[in-house]
Amino acid sequence: MVSLDRPIKFEDVDAANIVFFARFLNYAHEAMERFFAPLEGGYAGLILQRRIGLPAVRVEVDYAAPVRYGETLRIETSVVRIGRRSATLRYRMVRTHDGVLAAELRHTVVTTDLVQLASVPMPEDVRALLSAHLDLEQAPAGAGQRV
């Protein structure tokens, strides 16, 4: 699991002073960039130099508790499935001041050649990083196998 603490900014909240629901997708992407930081050149290097992208093909979100301006979320990123060309990441977003789960997202990405805009087999370093954070308790049977 890779962790990221994300303070909630004024621009993140709506008129009810709670985080606007779509912002959670932005937070997940910030956490994904942090997750891939250990790769050579980080997430930016994967995209800009290697021209390998990880576009979303499916996102599921469960909202559990509100988050307000001035609070901080701890975003815990793990992997629940790895295929030949795709993976599913799980983001648990927990309020740091009380430990309450605010939201949980599952985000399926497909490794993509950004020049051809076509899916490609997952690079070995990407697979190794994903495998290092595979949460076997949350993964469906066979999740770590190449499919």
DRENPA-3360 file (N, C-alpha, C; in nm, 2 decimals, always signed):
BEGIN
1 = MVSLDRPI = +0.08/-0.12/+0.00/+0.00/+0.00/+0.00/+0.09/+0.12/+0.00 ~ +0.05/+0.22/-0.08/+0.12/+0.35/-0.08/+0.02/+0.46/-0.03 ~ +0.07/+0.54/+0.05/-0.01/+0.64/+0.12/+0.02/+0.78/+0.08 ~ -0.09/+0.86/+0.07/-0.07/+1.01/+0.03/-0.17/+1.08/+0.12 ~ -0.12/+1.18/+0.19/-0.20/+1.27/+0.27/-0.24/+1.39/+0.18 ~ -0.37/+1.42/+0.17/-0.42/+1.53/+0.08/-0.51/+1.62/+0.16 ~ -0.45/+1.75/+0.18/-0.54/+1.85/+0.25/-0.65/+1.89/+0.16 ~ -0.76/+1.92/+0.22/-0.88/+1.96/+0.14/-0.87/+2.12/+0.13;
9 = KFEDVDAA = -0.87/+2.16/+0.01/-0.86/+2.31/-0.02/-1.00/+2.37/-0.04 ~ -1.01/+2.50/-0.03/-1.13/+2.57/-0.05/-1.20/+2.54/-0.18 ~ -1.12/+2.53/-0.28/-1.17/+2.50/-0.42/-1.23/+2.36/-0.44 ~ -1.20/+2.27/-0.34/-1.25/+2.14/-0.35/-1.40/+2.12/-0.30 ~ -1.45/+2.22/-0.23/-1.58/+2.20/-0.16/-1.69/+2.27/-0.24 ~ -1.81/+2.23/-0.22/-1.93/+2.29/-0.28/-2.00/+2.38/-0.18 ~ -2.12/+2.43/-0.21/-2.19/+2.53/-0.13/-2.23/+2.47/+0.01 ~ -2.23/+2.34/+0.02/-2.26/+2.27/+0.15/-2.13/+2.26/+0.23;
17 = NIVFFARF = -2.02/+2.31/+0.18/-1.89/+2.30/+0.25/-1.84/+2.15/+0.27 ~ -1.88/+2.07/+0.17/-1.83/+1.93/+0.17/-1.76/+1.91/+0.03 ~ -1.67/+1.82/+0.03/-1.60/+1.79/-0.10/-1.70/+1.75/-0.21 ~ -1.69/+1.82/-0.32/-1.77/+1.79/-0.44/-1.74/+1.65/-0.49 ~ -1.84/+1.57/-0.51/-1.82/+1.43/-0.54/-1.72/+1.40/-0.65 ~ -1.71/+1.48/-0.75/-1.62/+1.45/-0.86/-1.47/+1.47/-0.82 ~ -1.45/+1.55/-0.72/-1.31/+1.57/-0.68/-1.24/+1.45/-0.63 ~ -1.32/+1.35/-0.58/-1.26/+1.22/-0.54/-1.18/+1.15/-0.65;
25 = LNYAHEAM = -1.23/+1.17/-0.77/-1.16/+1.12/-0.89/-1.02/+1.19/-0.91 ~ -1.02/+1.32/-0.89/-0.89/+1.39/-0.89/-0.80/+1.34/-0.79 ~ -0.85/+1.32/-0.67/-0.76/+1.27/-0.56/-0.71/+1.13/-0.59 ~ -0.79/+1.05/-0.65/-0.74/+0.92/-0.69/-0.63/+0.93/-0.79 ~ -0.64/+1.02/-0.89/-0.54/+1.04/-0.99/-0.41/+1.09/-0.92 ~ -0.42/+1.18/-0.83/-0.30/+1.23/-0.75/-0.23/+1.11/-0.68 ~ -0.32/+1.03/-0.62/-0.26/+0.91/-0.55/-0.20/+0.81/-0.65 ~ -0.25/+0.80/-0.77/-0.19/+0.71/-0.87/-0.06/+0.77/-0.91;
33 = ERFFAPLE = -0.05/+0.90/-0.93/+0.08/+0.96/-0.97/+0.19/+0.93/-0.86 ~ +0.14/+0.94/-0.73/+0.23/+0.91/-0.62/+0.27/+0.76/-0.62 ~ +0.17/+0.67/-0.65/+0.20/+0.53/-0.65/+0.31/+0.49/-0.76 ~ +0.30/+0.55/-0.87/+0.40/+0.52/-0.98/+0.53/+0.60/-0.97 ~ +0.55/+0.68/-0.87/+0.67/+0.76/-0.85/+0.80/+0.68/-0.85 ~ +0.80/+0.56/-0.79/+0.92/+0.48/-0.79/+0.97/+0.44/-0.93 ~ +0.89/+0.44/-1.03/+0.94/+0.40/-1.17/+1.04/+0.51/-1.21 ~ +1.14/+0.47/-1.29/+1.23/+0.56/-1.35/+1.16/+0.68/-1.42;
41 = GGYAGLIL = +1.18/+0.80/-1.37/+1.12/+0.91/-1.42/+0.98/+0.94/-1.37 ~ +0.93/+0.85/-1.28/+0.80/+0.86/-1.22/+0.69/+0.84/-1.32 ~ +0.57/+0.88/-1.28/+0.45/+0.87/-1.36/+0.47/+0.96/-1.49 ~ +0.53/+1.08/-1.47/+0.55/+1.17/-1.58/+0.64/+1.10/-1.68 ~ +0.75/+1.03/-1.64/+0.84/+0.97/-1.73/+0.77/+0.86/-1.81 ~ +0.68/+0.79/-1.74/+0.60/+0.68/-1.81/+0.52/+0.74/-1.93 ~ +0.46/+0.85/-1.90/+0.37/+0.92/-2.00/+0.45/+0.99/-2.10 ~ +0.54/+1.08/-2.06/+0.61/+1.17/-2.15/+0.73/+1.11/-2.23;
49 = QRRIGLPA = +0.81/+1.03/-2.16/+0.92/+0.97/-2.23/+0.89/+0.84/-2.29 ~ +0.83/+0.75/-2.21/+0.80/+0.61/-2.26/+0.68/+0.61/-2.34 ~ +0.59/+0.71/-2.33/+0.47/+0.71/-2.41/+0.37/+0.60/-2.38 ~ +0.37/+0.56/-2.25/+0.28/+0.45/-2.20/+0.19/+0.52/-2.11 ~ +0.06/+0.51/-2.14/-0.05/+0.57/-2.05/-0.12/+0.46/-1.98 ~ -0.20/+0.51/-1.88/-0.29/+0.42/-1.80/-0.43/+0.48/-1.80 ~ -0.49/+0.49/-1.91/-0.63/+0.55/-1.91/-0.73/+0.46/-1.83 ~ -0.82/+0.53/-1.77/-0.93/+0.46/-1.70/-1.03/+0.40/-1.79;
57 = VRVEVDYA = -1.07/+0.28/-1.77/-1.18/+0.21/-1.84/-1.30/+0.18/-1.76 ~ -1.28/+0.19/-1.63/-1.39/+0.17/-1.53/-1.35/+0.23/-1.40 ~ -1.45/+0.30/-1.34/-1.43/+0.36/-1.20/-1.56/+0.33/-1.13 ~ -1.54/+0.28/-1.00/-1.65/+0.26/-0.91/-1.62/+0.34/-0.79 ~ -1.72/+0.41/-0.73/-1.70/+0.49/-0.61/-1.81/+0.46/-0.51 ~ -1.77/+0.44/-0.39/-1.86/+0.43/-0.28/-1.83/+0.55/-0.18 ~ -1.93/+0.63/-0.16/-1.91/+0.74/-0.07/-1.97/+0.71/+0.07 ~ -1.89/+0.73/+0.17/-1.93/+0.68/+0.30/-1.95/+0.79/+0.41;
65 = APVRYGET = -1.87/+0.90/+0.40/-1.88/+1.01/+0.49/-1.83/+1.14/+0.43 ~ -1.89/+1.25/+0.47/-1.85/+1.38/+0.41/-1.71/+1.42/+0.46 ~ -1.65/+1.50/+0.37/-1.52/+1.56/+0.41/-1.53/+1.71/+0.38 ~ -1.47/+1.79/+0.48/-1.49/+1.93/+0.47/-1.36/+2.01/+0.45 ~ -1.38/+2.13/+0.41/-1.26/+2.22/+0.39/-1.18/+2.23/+0.52 ~ -1.05/+2.22/+0.50/-0.96/+2.22/+0.62/-0.92/+2.09/+0.67 ~ -1.00/+1.98/+0.63/-0.96/+1.85/+0.68/-0.86/+1.79/+0.58 ~ -0.80/+1.67/+0.62/-0.71/+1.60/+0.54/-0.75/+1.46/+0.52;
73 = LRIETSVV = -0.73/+1.41/+0.40/-0.76/+1.27/+0.36/-0.63/+1.20/+0.35 ~ -0.63/+1.08/+0.41/-0.52/+0.99/+0.38/-0.57/+0.89/+0.28 ~ -0.50/+0.89/+0.16/-0.54/+0.81/+0.05/-0.45/+0.69/+0.05 ~ -0.50/+0.57/+0.07/-0.42/+0.45/+0.07/-0.45/+0.37/-0.06 ~ -0.34/+0.36/-0.14/-0.36/+0.30/-0.27/-0.30/+0.16/-0.27 ~ -0.38/+0.06/-0.32/-0.33/-0.08/-0.33/-0.38/-0.13/-0.46 ~ -0.35/-0.25/-0.49/-0.39/-0.31/-0.62/-0.47/-0.44/-0.59 ~ -0.59/-0.45/-0.66/-0.67/-0.56/-0.63/-0.68/-0.66/-0.75;
81 = RIGRRSAT = -0.63/-0.62/-0.86/-0.62/-0.71/-0.98/-0.52/-0.67/-1.08 ~ -0.45/-0.77/-1.13/-0.34/-0.75/-1.23/-0.37/-0.84/-1.35 ~ -0.39/-0.79/-1.47/-0.40/-0.87/-1.59/-0.28/-0.85/-1.68 ~ -0.29/-0.90/-1.80/-0.18/-0.88/-1.90/-0.17/-0.74/-1.94 ~ -0.28/-0.67/-1.96/-0.28/-0.53/-2.01/-0.35/-0.44/-1.92 ~ -0.41/-0.48/-1.81/-0.49/-0.40/-1.72/-0.46/-0.43/-1.58 ~ -0.51/-0.34/-1.49/-0.50/-0.36/-1.35/-0.61/-0.28/-1.29 ~ -0.65/-0.32/-1.16/-0.75/-0.24/-1.09/-0.68/-0.20/-0.96;
89 = LRYRMVRT = -0.68/-0.06/-0.94/-0.63/-0.01/-0.82/-0.75/+0.03/-0.72 ~ -0.72/+0.02/-0.60/-0.82/+0.05/-0.49/-0.76/+0.17/-0.41 ~ -0.85/+0.27/-0.39/-0.81/+0.39/-0.31/-0.91/+0.40/-0.20 ~ -0.85/+0.38/-0.07/-0.93/+0.41/+0.05/-0.90/+0.55/+0.09 ~ -1.00/+0.63/+0.11/-0.98/+0.77/+0.14/-1.04/+0.79/+0.29 ~ -0.95/+0.81/+0.38/-0.98/+0.81/+0.52/-0.96/+0.95/+0.58 ~ -1.05/+1.01/+0.65/-1.03/+1.14/+0.72/-0.92/+1.11/+0.83 ~ -0.82/+1.20/+0.83/-0.71/+1.17/+0.92/-0.74/+1.21/+1.06;
97 = HDGVLAAE = -0.83/+1.31/+1.08/-0.86/+1.35/+1.22/-0.94/+1.25/+1.30 ~ -1.01/+1.16/+1.23/-1.09/+1.07/+1.31/-1.09/+0.92/+1.26 ~ -1.02/+0.90/+1.15/-1.00/+0.77/+1.10/-1.12/+0.71/+1.03 ~ -1.22/+0.80/+1.00/-1.34/+0.75/+0.93/-1.32/+0.74/+0.78 ~ -1.37/+0.63/+0.72/-1.36/+0.61/+0.58/-1.46/+0.70/+0.51 ~ -1.41/+0.79/+0.42/-1.49/+0.88/+0.35/-1.54/+0.83/+0.22 ~ -1.45/+0.76/+0.15/-1.48/+0.71/+0.01/-1.38/+0.59/-0.02 ~ -1.43/+0.50/-0.10/-1.35/+0.40/-0.16/-1.37/+0.39/-0.31;
105 = LRHTVVTT = -1.26/+0.39/-0.38/-1.27/+0.38/-0.53/-1.20/+0.26/-0.58 ~ -1.25/+0.20/-0.69/-1.18/+0.10/-0.76/-1.17/+0.15/-0.90 ~ -1.05/+0.15/-0.96/-1.01/+0.22/-1.08/-0.94/+0.12/-1.17 ~ -1.00/+0.08/-1.28/-0.94/-0.01/-1.37/-0.87/+0.07/-1.48 ~ -0.74/+0.04/-1.51/-0.66/+0.11/-1.61/-0.61/+0.01/-1.71 ~ -0.59/+0.05/-1.83/-0.53/-0.03/-1.93/-0.40/+0.03/-1.98 ~ -0.29/-0.05/-1.99/-0.17/+0.00/-2.04/-0.18/+0.03/-2.19 ~ -0.15/+0.15/-2.23/-0.18/+0.19/-2.36/-0.05/+0.26/-2.42;
113 = DLVQLASV = -0.03/+0.23/-2.55/+0.08/+0.30/-2.63/+0.01/+0.43/-2.67 ~ +0.07/+0.54/-2.62/+0.01/+0.67/-2.64/+0.03/+0.73/-2.78 ~ +0.12/+0.66/-2.86/+0.14/+0.70/-3.00/+0.03/+0.64/-3.08 ~ +0.02/+0.51/-3.07/-0.08/+0.43/-3.14/-0.22/+0.44/-3.09 ~ -0.24/+0.48/-2.96/-0.36/+0.48/-2.89/-0.42/+0.34/-2.89 ~ -0.34/+0.24/-2.85/-0.38/+0.10/-2.85/-0.33/+0.03/-2.73 ~ -0.41/-0.06/-2.67/-0.36/-0.13/-2.55/-0.23/-0.22/-2.59 ~ -0.15/-0.23/-2.49/-0.02/-0.30/-2.51/+0.00/-0.39/-2.38;
121 = PMPEDVRA = +0.08/-0.49/-2.40/+0.11/-0.57/-2.28/+0.18/-0.48/-2.17 ~ +0.16/-0.51/-2.05/+0.21/-0.43/-1.94/+0.36/-0.44/-1.93 ~ +0.43/-0.32/-1.92/+0.58/-0.33/-1.91/+0.61/-0.40/-1.77 ~ +0.72/-0.47/-1.77/+0.76/-0.55/-1.66/+0.78/-0.47/-1.53 ~ +0.84/-0.35/-1.54/+0.86/-0.27/-1.42/+0.73/-0.22/-1.37 ~ +0.63/-0.19/-1.45/+0.50/-0.15/-1.41/+0.43/-0.27/-1.34 ~ +0.44/-0.39/-1.40/+0.38/-0.51/-1.34/+0.45/-0.54/-1.20 ~ +0.58/-0.52/-1.19/+0.65/-0.55/-1.07/+0.60/-0.45/-0.96;
129 = LLSAHLDL = +0.58/-0.33/-0.99/+0.54/-0.23/-0.89/+0.39/-0.26/-0.85 ~ +0.31/-0.29/-0.94/+0.17/-0.33/-0.91/+0.17/-0.45/-0.82 ~ +0.25/-0.55/-0.86/+0.25/-0.68/-0.78/+0.30/-0.66/-0.64 ~ +0.39/-0.56/-0.62/+0.44/-0.54/-0.49/+0.34/-0.48/-0.39 ~ +0.23/-0.43/-0.45/+0.12/-0.37/-0.37/-0.01/-0.44/-0.39 ~ -0.01/-0.57/-0.43/-0.13/-0.65/-0.45/-0.18/-0.68/-0.31 ~ -0.31/-0.65/-0.29/-0.38/-0.68/-0.17/-0.46/-0.80/-0.19 ~ -0.40/-0.91/-0.15/-0.46/-1.04/-0.17/-0.60/-1.06/-0.10;
137 = EQAPAGAG = -0.61/-0.99/+0.01/-0.74/-1.00/+0.09/-0.86/-0.94/+0.01 ~ -0.83/-0.84/-0.07/-0.93/-0.76/-0.15/-0.94/-0.81/-0.29 ~ -0.84/-0.89/-0.33/-0.84/-0.93/-0.47/-0.93/-1.05/-0.50 ~ -0.99/-1.05/-0.61/-1.07/-1.17/-0.65/-0.98/-1.29/-0.68 ~ -1.02/-1.41/-0.68/-0.94/-1.53/-0.71/-0.88/-1.51/-0.85 ~ -0.74/-1.54/-0.86/-0.67/-1.53/-0.98/-0.63/-1.39/-1.02 ~ -0.64/-1.29/-0.93/-0.62/-1.15/-0.96/-0.47/-1.12/-1.00 ~ -0.38/-1.20/-0.94/-0.24/-1.18/-0.97/-0.19/-1.25/-1.09;
145 = QRV = -0.28/-1.32/-1.16/-0.24/-1.40/-1.28/-0.26/-1.32/-1.40 ~ -0.18/-1.35/-1.50/-0.19/-1.28/-1.63/-0.31/-1.33/-1.71 ~ -0.40/-1.24/-1.74/-0.52/-1.28/-1.81/-0.53/-1.21/-1.94;
% end
